[in-house]
Amino acid sequence: MYIRPPQWIQRLFPSIIWTMPESNHVYLTFDDGPTPGVTEWIVDCLAEYDAHATFFCLGKNAEQHPHLFRMIGEAGHRIGNHTYSHQKGWGMSLERYIEDVDFANDILHTDLFRAPYGRITPAQARRLSERYHMILWDILSRDYSQWVTPRQCLHNVTRHVQGGSIVVFHDSVKAFRNLRYALPRTLQYIKDQGLICSSIDNL
């Protein structure tokens, strides 16, 4: 999968936000949580660097771990919808996909949405953009991949990050091996560049 999405893909989905207006802010995002043993660590790590982020949560995980879900918000981070059950939009009917997203939002209560895997059809994107700010990314850390080393994960981010970047990490057990190494070093790198980690607000 691409570290940075090609321009031709971005042009196919004009309703999707791939990057924020250039500024001195960087937007770290965490998909798939909340996850026991991982979410707490991420929240603590962000606090250590006075950083804010956006957590694109699965409805089923927020439902199963309400204390972790509350912890994210209480720490000052933003919540986004990542579907209820991590559905791929491709090969799924428009009605079923929308139903899964809306079911999640009964729990998450947010106007931000990110499609799992970035796999969403134009029709699904159009329908959801009527009610949600559609957020993808311009940098994918690939922290979830067993073929990516912790150092490579860090490099995937630091060689591209700049003001306005939306960066994807994962709040999951599978990603934790790479995340544990890459996140604090990413936060230090961003700080050293004079940039600020912010949640996705004021769209």
N, C-alpha and C positions, 0 to 999 in steps of 0.2 A: 504494500500500500504506500502511496505517496506520503513523504514527510510534509510537503507543501502541495496543496491542490492546484492542478493546472488551471490556467486562465479559461480554457474552453469549458471546463466543468463549471466554473463559477458563472460563466455567461449563460449556462443552461438554466440556472436557478437565480433569477434576479431578485426574488423575494427573500433570499437567505443572506444573513450577515456573516461574512467570512473574516472580516477584520474590522477593528474600530478605527475611527478617525485618528490619524497620527497625532501623537501627543507624547508626554513623558510617562504614560501609563501602559502597563502590560496586564493582560487579563488571563490569569491561570484558571483553568477549569478542571473539574474532576468528575468523571462519569462513573455510573454503575452502583454507587453506594446507596445508603450508608452500609458499611461493612464492619462488624465488630473486630476490634484489634487494629484496624487500618484507619478508619475515620478519626478516632481519637488522636492517633499519631499525626495525621495530616493537620488537624486543627491545632494541635500543640506546636507543630513545626511552623505553621503560618504565623501563629502568635509570637513566636520567638523572633520573627523578622518583621513584625508589625504589618503583615501582609493580609489582604483580603482577596477572596476568590469566589467562584461560582461553582456550586455543586449540582450537576445534572443527575438527579436521583431517580432510581427506579421506584415506581409506586409500591411494588411488592416488598422491596427492602425497607422503605420508609414505614410501611405498615407493620412489618415484622420487628423493626428496631426503632420504635418511636422516640426513645430516649436519645439515640444517636441523631435522629432527624432534628429533634429540638436543639441538640447541642450545636449543630451547624448554624442555625439561625441565631441562637443566643450568642454565638461568637462573632456575629456581625457579618456573616457571609450570605450570599444570595443563593436562592434555590431555583433550579430549572427542572423541567419535566423531561424525562428520558424514556417515556412510555411506562406502562405498568409492568410488562413482562419481557422487556428487551426484544421487541419485535423488529424484524427487518421489513421495511416497507415494500421492497421488491417482492413480487409474487403474492402479495396480500391484497385483498380487496380494499378499496377506499373506505367502505363502511366499517369493516372490521378494524382497520388501522386507526381510524378516528375514534372508534369506540374504546380501544385500548389506551389511547392517549388521554381521552377524557376521563376514563376510569381512574387513571393515575392522578389526574388533576383534582379529583374529589379529595385526594389525600394531600397533594403537594401545594395547591393554591398558588400558582405562579403564572406569569404571562411569558415566560421563556421556554422554548422547546428546542431540543436537539435530537435528531434522529439517530438511533443506534447504528453504528458503522457508517453513518452518513448515507445510508441506503434508503432513499425515499423517492417516490415517483413525482413527476411534475404536478400531477393532479392532487396528490396528497399534500405536497408543499403549498399549492395554491389554496387549498381548503384550510389548512392549518394556519397559514399566514393571515387569515381573516381574524384570528383570535389570539395568535401568539407571535412574539418576535422569534423568528427562526434563526438559530445560532449554530454555525458549524465552526470552522477554525482555519487558521493559516499555518499552524505548526502542529504536527502530530508527533508526540514523543516516542510512540511505539513501546511504551513501558510494559505493555501486556505481552510482548513477543518473547518467547523462550529463546529465539535466535538473536535477540538484541542484548548486548552486555550492558551492565550499568553505566559504564563509561560511554558507550555508544548512545545510550538513551539521553544522557546529559548533553552530549555533543549535538544530537539531533535538535535540541532546543537552543543551546547557546550560540550555535553558528548562524542561526536565522533570526533570533528574537530581536525585536525593535519596538519602538513606541507604537501602540495600536495593535500589537500582536495578540491573537487569541490562541492560547496553548492548551493542548489536551493532555492531561494525565488521567489515571484511573484510580478510583477509590475501590480497589478490589484485592483479594488475596493473590490472584495471578500476577498482578502488576507490582506487588509490594517489594519483591526482590530488587527490581530496578528503581522503583520509586524511593525506597529508603536511601539509596545512594544519590539519586539524581535531584530530588526535590530540594534538600537543603543547599546543595551546591548551585542549583538554578537560582534560588532565592538570593544567595550571596552574590552571584554574577549580576543579577538584575540590579541589586543594590549598588554594586560597584560601578555600574553604568549610569548611575544617577536616575534610574527609572523607579516607578512606584507600582506595586501590585495592587490592583483594584478589582472589585466585583463589577459585573456587567450591569450598569444602572443607567438611568436617564436616556433611554433609547427614544 
